[in-house]
């Protein structure tokens, strides 16, 4: 028999898959319950509202994103390579069969104006990414202005790839990032 934590994790995974493929507003709690294989009563006991499960999905996505970019950076050596690893992570992600853009941007587009908690969590995720990039830039000895420039390239690549249906945006963003890094840091790295 599954534990409550296992049911909860399964419901979050199912909600993530459904929300990401169809959109948050297109998925009702009945569909989620059926797909997750749990009763509506149990689902509402774990998540008292649809908003609460949306926030749980976004929190999980935050962890997946953070782990993914950190793992990509950990696999390479040198400050420039660590900065560019973010774009290599994007390339891999954009080439998956189920890529539909940034889950945070998608949720913000659907709910940001009407669900303040979604807007707040999305802003926090974007700020966290900028801080991560700032840390990598600082390790490379680069100027502070470089981090938001590199972050906006990654954010724009996600949106462009989702809309165009092509992973090429990651390669274009990586090339632009390399140009910015070289201009800001010269041959110091």
N, C-alpha and C positions, 0 to 999 in steps of 0.2 A: 504494500500500500504506500502511496506517495505521501510525503510530508507536506505540510502547508507551504514550506519554502519551495519545494519542487513544483507544486501546483502554481505558485506565484511566478516562479521563473518561467514555467511553461506558458503561462498566460502572457507574460511580458514578451517572450519570444514570438508568440503567435500574433500579438498586437503589433509588434514591430514589423513583422513580415506583411501583415495586412495593411497597416497604415502606410508603410513604405511603398507598397505596390499599387494601392488603390486610393490613398489619401485618407486622412483622419475622418473627415466628415462623411465619406462614403461608406464607412464601416460602422455598423451598429453593434450594440452590446450583444444582441442575439447572435449575430454572425460570429463575433469574437468567442462567445460561449461555446457555440457549436464547433468551431475550428479548434479551440483549446481543449475540447472534450471535458468540460466541467459544467456544473450547474450554474444557472444565473445567480442563484442565492450565494453560492461559494464565490463566484466572481465578484459580486457586490460586497461580500464580506472582506475580500482582500483589497478591493478598489471601490470605495464608496461612490465614485463618480467616473465618468469617462475622462474628465480632466486628470484625475489622479493616475489613471493608467497611461495617459499620454505623457505625463511628467515622468513616470517610471521608465517608459520607453526612451525618452530623451536622456534621462540619467544614464541608462545603459549605453546608449549611443555615445555619450560623452566618454565613458570609460573605454569603449571599443576604439574610438578615435585617438584618445590619449595613448593607449597601449600601442596602437598601430604606428603612429608617427614616432613614438619613442623606440619601438623595436626596429623600425627602419633606420633611425639614426644610430642605434647601437651596433648595427651590422657593418657600418663603414668607419673608416678612420679619417681623421682630419676635420678641421672646422668647416671648410667649404663643402666637403662631402656630406657632412651632417646636415647642413642647411639644404643642400640639394636632395637629400634623402626624402624630405617631405614630398617632393614632386614625384619621386620614384614610387612612393607609397600611393600617391594619387593615380599614377599610371596603372599600377596593379589593380587598384579599386575600380577605376573607370572601365577596365577590361573584364570585370565580372559580368555574368549574365543578368544579374538583378540590379545593376546600378541604375538608380533613379534620382541622382542628385543628393545634395546634403539634406538629411532628415530634419535638421534644425531649420534650414531655410524653407523647406517644404512646410513644416508645421507652422513656422512664423507666417508664411504666406497665407495659409488657411485660417489660422487662429490668432495671430499676433495682435490684431486690432480688437479682438473681443475677449481674449483670455489672457489677462495680464501676466499670469504665472508662466505661460508659454513664451511670451515676449521676454520676460525677465531671464528665464533659463537659456533662451537663445542668445541673448546679449552676454550672459555670463560665459557661455561656451565660446563665443567669438573673442571675448576678452582673454579667456584662458589661452586660446591659441596664439593670440598676439603676444602674451607674456611668455609662452613657450618659445616663440620665434625670437623674442627679445633676449631670452637666455642664451640661445644658440649664437645670436649675433654678438652678444657680450663676450662669450667664450672665444669667438673668432677675433675679438678686438675691434669690432666694427662700430660704426656710428649708430646711435639710437634710431635715427630716421630710417635705417635700412629694414628693421623688423616689420613695421607696418606695411612697407612697400612689398616685402616678400609675402606677408600674410594676405594682402589684398590680391596678389597674383594667384595664390592657392584658392581663395574664395571665389574669385572670378572664374578660375578653371573649372571648379565644381559646377557652377551654374551653366557655363558654356557647354560643358560636356553633357549635362543633363538635357539641355534644350536641343543641342545639335545631334545627340545620340552617337557622338564620336569621341573616342578617348584622346584624340589628337590635342585637345586643350591642355592636357597635362604636360605633353612634350613641349608645346609652345610656351607654357608658363615656366617650365624648367629652363628653357633657353633664355627667356627674359630674366629669370632669377639669376642665372649665371652671369649675364651681362651686368646686372645691378651689383652683384657681389664683387665682381672684378673691378667695376668702377669705384665702388666704395672702399674696397680693401686693397686694391692694386695687387701686387704680387707678394703681399705679406703672408698669404696663407697658401 
